[in-house]
Amino acid sequence: MGSILGHLEPKLLWHHFEEICKYPRPSKKEEKIAAYVVSVAEKLNLNWEKDKFGNILIKKPATPGFEDRKTVTLQSHIDMVCEKNRDVVHDFDNDPIQPYIDGEWVKAKGTTLGADNGIGAAAALAVLESSDLQHGPIEALFTLDEETGLTGAANLKKNWLKGDILINMDSEELMSLYIGCSGGRNTFATFKFKQEKTPKNYIAFEAKVEGLKGGHSGLEIHVGRGNALKILSRLLWNYLKQGNFLLAKMEGGNKHNAIPREAFADVLVPKNDEKKFKKFVSEFNKIVKEEFATLEPDLKVSVSKIDLPEKVIDGKTTKRLLNALYIVPHGVVKMSPDIPQLVETSNNLAVLSMEGKTFKIVTSQRSSVASEIVDITNVVSAVFELAGAELSFGDGYPGWKPDINSEILGVFKSTFKRMYGHDPEIKAIHAGLECGIIKEKYPNMDMISFGPTMFGVHSPDERLKIDTVPEFWNQLTTVLKNIPVR
């Protein structure tokens, strides 16, 4: 197969991005993409090393005349969120991502594109390979397992990095510079259930919520998009108040940091209630489609007949589960009083799965205020505790406090002003960036985050705006040329 992106500029950056797409790279399974990164270093005769976790560090000497500049660490992560539409056949452990050009965008065929953060990794590799740039000493850090808890960054050892400045390339808005991020934590709830023999005179349906956009649970939580699990639990909770049904199966979502796009439940109703149930679902579909008409034009709630299962879940657990799912908070909890349009605190009802005789629920709490992470975690915990679930918690990760007097921010701002004639937007982001964790380990390192424009990350709608990539590259290479002396 020939190159799809090879004609785009800058050619070297797009070459590496297209190569990255060929290598499977789910979180915790980055062996193949890591081998590619190392192969580039070896081809260029650059020193490289791995830490015990598998993070990769490649060093490139300064170009002549720039030896006295501060050392820059170019940082990106090499794993990706693996999401696909339900009707798409794709094995993320083995199949390459298939990028294609759609007008002004690069997209992938039915899956996430992985420009988060493949485009940042490609930029770092392009800097390492370029022979016509001017820059001081550079080290390129490629971290693992960012998408499932930032554990690559969390496992970095102290004194390994030598950079004075870290440039994180994991942001998604060209005209903005990011100088802060939220911290976060996951809360897990487990419901144990009993199985009962399916009674006679029942029929079975699969209830489906489909067609939602989903998206990043930090970056797009404020948009108000539908959460498939919230919609499905609302449907079933309300029907349970006026009709009899049994639950045999329920699941939805598959990533802690993605808003669920689809959810499904196997539901049994008495044969005599078939018309009543179908009518209820049809009317409910009209209601939610009207509510989400602007944001979710493709939303669809439907039912279809399926074979009668042999066993169902006990009614007491069904009620407790639906109560918890219906009332647990999802979305924005608080906006920042200090930074306009910044979400300060949120919660994402992310995943419901069935494992053996248990329901497993994953939720994700975020905030730029440490005490509010504790508070929203407590609120979510209280809901599930009242419903009789067992609780456990992830390790969490720290936020990154903005520094408006940052030296590298000044370099970026002056570069931006020369390039565009106006100042960039200076922002913090309601998502976890590795900067927060790395800053804890390297408190004296000056940091900034930027990147080209992307939308729909963490969903199959992910797309990368082509004309922002050369601008991103020009900003990066110009800043590298203007890094201050030590």
Order of alpha helices (4+ residues) and beta strands (2+ residues): alpha-alpha-beta-beta-beta-beta-beta-alpha-beta-alpha-beta-beta-beta-beta-beta-alpha-beta-beta-alpha-beta-beta-alpha-beta-beta-beta-alpha-beta-alpha-beta-alpha-beta-beta-beta-alpha
